[in-house]
Amino acid sequence: MKTTNIRISFTAQILISLLLAIIVGAMMTDEVQFAESYIQPFGVIFLNLLKFIVAPLVLLSIMNGLLSMDDVTKIGKLSVKTLLAFTTTTVIAVTLGLVLGTVMQDHFPVIDIPASAEVTVIDRSFMDQIVNIFPSNIIVPLLNSEMMQIIFIAVVFAIAIVHIGEKGNLLREFTQSAGEAVTKVLGYFMAVAPIGIFCMLTPVVASNGVNVLGVYAVLLGADYACFLLHTLLVYVPLVYFVGRCNPLRFFREMTPAILFAFSSDSGVATLPYTMKSCEKLGVRKDIGSFILSLGATIHMDGVAIYLGLSSVFIAACCGIDLSFQQYIAIAVSSTLASVGTPGIPGGSLALMAMVFSSAGLPVEGVALIAGIDRIVDMGRTVMSITGDAACAVAIQRFEGCSINSPQK
């Protein structure tokens, strides 16, 4: 008798883990402590494994991508195009958040902000952001996962290896071998991804319950409306008109990455999935590894929307009428904060204090929004990784390539 092996696709596995987490979490609303004490730790372990591999993954991916170009001029041109694309979409994102927030501000409730809220304020000026790019130590950035500094290290050493020509062949081979080893280790971790997702999401559902939206229903609706509008107005045209790629195909190939991003709310952890999806879309490996690794660190359209909209929300809750100068302050600080946001769960929450402070809004408002930050974080992480992929598809065409078939 012939037996049939039924294989469930990775996308289906992630979707099943999401549904199970919602069902089990809803059943455990009275056992929140159990969920947080005995289920959540396994999710934390899985996320720690991803964080463990992210630093070498970004370093080696960018280095291998740049080394494969074998031309310093190409590296410079690609960097300019990428930064221009990222900046443009981020400015549009924060503008959309401010506009929609202003339109809906009459529907936001008036709330007393608790003055005793404890919030860590991270005041990063533009120059602080610039200085933070350049490391004073080559090891510390890898230990602390300082992505901007890791990217700087990767770019500098890749350019140097290209410059020294044949003398750098040994380093090229080492970098390629190390990259393959890191990819293999990552594969081990990904094999248990559905379990990790289930363990991360179940406690969230259990602690918030079926009434998780509560008084934040309007803010949540506005956030996700902004995410959808930005996708339709920016990413879809970017993919279709610039990248010459069918949007339906784009989102079909991006489904595994989107589902993982939504459940883990970590853009950095989702990086391997985004890379794989872009390869299936036909994005060259050297282009994709550079753009996506850089995007996971500095391209956070979802965060830009969230910060702008949340600022208007807190102002409305406190009965503050924002002036034109305050709008400008929010727009600028939100753009800068989104660039410096860590690609990990809750990475934007602390920087929100900087945005509120720059606009003269009560910093204590961060504690109010923190209650739904995890739920919004899922959506804004999806936004960020989708934006990275859309930019990669668009820039691929400007590099003289078309999106027709998967790259080997």
Phi, psi and omega in degrees: 000128184276129179262145180250123178273117180265117180255127178268128181297158181297323177300316180295322179299316180295317180297318178297318180296325177295312181297318179296321180297320179294315182294311182294319179298318178295329180281345184250023181298337178265000181233045183299318182298321178295316181298318181285333184272327188239345178255313182302322180305325179291327174293322178295320178300314180298316180294324177296322178297321178292317178297324180300323185265347187296315183301307177295329179297311180296314181302308185285328178296314180293316180299313180295323178296315180289321180295328180290338177288325176059025181207116182298326180298318179297321180300314181296316181295317180296321179297316181296314180298318181295313181296322178296316180295315180298313182298317182299311182292327180290319178297318177297321182297310182292327177295317179298318179298317180292318182294310181293324177297319179293320179296325185262001189298333179291343180265355179281138182285155175272122185231142174281119180277124180294122184286345184267007182298138181262116182226135177274118182270124176250104183263097182249115177279173179300317181292327176298320178298318181295312182299323184293345180290328188261111183282150175263357182212140184277340183268318185305316179302324179290323179292322184262003182054044175281094191297320180299319180289324177296319178297318178300314180300315181298314182295315182298313182289325178295316178298319180297318180295321177296320183294323185277000172064230185298332179297340182265006183299322180297318178293324177300311181297319178297316181298318179294316180295316179297321178297319178294322179295317179297319178298320179294317177299318178299322178299324177299316182292323183292337181298333180254016182303315180302321179293317179298319179297315179302315183289333178282322189273327183304312179297329179295314179294319181296319183285329181269330178074181182289341179263032187300330181292315176048223182287352182267008185306316182294316180295316178298316179298319179294318179300308183289333174295319177296317179300315181294315180298316180297322178296314183288323185272337184243304186290316181299310176298324180297316180291317186281307186279324181268311182278349181055042180239138178296120181303325179296319177293321180302309182288331177294315180288334182275354185306312179302317180294319181295316180296319179292319179298319181295322184277326182267342188041046176224109179295323180294316180295332181279349185311314180300322180291319179297318178299315181296319180296319180292326176297320178294332178281353178099008178285128180301144185299319182294319179290313182297316182297323180288308185295315184289322178294319177293318181296326180296345182255319189240355184249094185234071180299322179298321178292319180299316177299312184300315181294317180295313181293319180295326178296315178294323180298311181295321178299316179295319179297328181267001180072028181262127174270113183289135176272171179298320179297323179292322176299317179297317180299318179295316182298313182293311182293326178293320178296314179294319181295322180295329178292324183264011183282128176295141182277050181230163181306130177074013185296337183269348188297313182294322181289343177298328178300322179297318181295313179300316182296320182294334181259004179075025178264153181297122181297333179300343179297338178299320181297326179294314183286336182303335182298330180243010184303318183297321182291317178291325182302325179299314181291319183288334175291320175301317178302314185295314182287330176292320177296320178300314182294320179298318178294321179297317179296319181292313182293329178306319182292323179289346177270011177085021181237155177246154180269090181240312184220158180301142179274141178278000000 
